[in-house]
Amino acid sequence: MPWKPEDAEKHTHKADTKTLKDLWAKVANECLDRTGDEGRAIREANAVVARNAET
């Protein structure tokens, strides 16, 4: 099941804008397609959002 941008709020508090939520969903879904590992997909999406939230 692909993630939606609204799902980002459940996994990281740093996704506090629409842009970051969209980014989180994009990264999570791409990683899930690539690896099939939901936990890894969430971790990667959280890391990308954290890096982008700091800038």
Summary of the structure (lengths in Angstrom):
residues: 55
radius of gyration: 9.9
end to end distance: 30.4
largest distance: 30.4
contacts: 160
relative contact order: 0.23
helix: 75%
strand: 0%
